[in-house]
Amino acid sequence: MPERQERSGTFRYGIGEWYGTVFTEIPPSERRRLAELQGVGLPSIACPFRSSPDTPVPCNKRGGICSLRGYERDAGDGTVKVAHGRRGGFCTLCPERFQEGGRIFRWIGETLLDTPSPAILNEIPFLERTAKGSDRGARHSLSREGVGKIDHVLVDANRDPLHWCAVEMQAVYFSGTGMGLEFDRLRAGTEEGIPFPTAVRRPDFRSSGPKRLMPQLEIKVPALRRWGKRMAVVVDRMFFDAIGDIAEVADLSSADIIWFVVDFAPAGSRAEIKLDSARFTTLESTVEGLTAARPVSLGVFESRIRAKLPR
């Protein structure tokens, strides 16, 4: 049903938040200004989720789109509104979006480290490349070149020995037409109200989950588990709802992956992050959930073949 609505032009995903502001709250003149800044290089615009009042940090995402959101267009009068229900929620494109106010780190610290104010260390090298041969004739040796990093490590600095956990934040990629057409249209700045997205695109949860997140977990979690450490995985509600069922364990002591699922509540020109749930799981059940899929029927598959045949 959603694909049919997209093709008929009654439902499409478009900009949810742009440089931290809810798109529907941006006036046409400001949309035009932001669109005109898109081109070669990155505009010097602060990321509201990483910046502090005293230290602005520039947005490092080309285009500045923080999230997607579904929009519906009335087939009769053409009016556009935010889609009803879950599809009208914010779907995170940039992992920096999760860092709003440092709340996610507080939630993780309270749950896994028993502290609301953990020290936050970023991009700690975790893997080292295995190189063949060495000056001493060994068959294999480890080079000093770091080839894998953990996004964040949270530490309770008041405890000894070190008490810490790892954090991975996973946003979603999208498939379909890029945002260039949207920017071209917004540069004109002539539309009042909500402009309907110009092209079909959708969150690509299959690429973001099994192809991107799962290999990270399969590499890192076994080592963390041997060390007696846990991995916190941060995703939004739309991402978590899109993956298969993940069996949960009853107690934190039995978990090696804790999913911190967040959602976003509109609050004027901004959307505020909130903790939806924390799910205690294992690596094995997580892999099963991320890879859960079943083939479509022959009829459905052949209908898709016919839809792509030249007419």
PEPE-V259712 format. One record per helix or strand of 2 or more residues. SS is the DSSP state (H for helix, E for strand). FROM is the first residue (numbers start at 1). LEN is the number of residues. If there is no record, write none. Layout:
BEGIN
ss,from,len
SS,FROM,LEN
SS,FROM,LEN
END
This chain:
BEGIN
ss,from,len
H,2,7
E,11,8
E,21,2
H,23,3
H,28,9
E,65,9
E,80,3
H,85,4
E,91,2
H,95,19
E,119,14
E,140,17
E,163,7
E,173,4
H,180,9
E,201,4
H,205,23
E,231,6
H,237,6
H,252,3
E,257,11
E,270,12
H,283,9
H,298,11
END
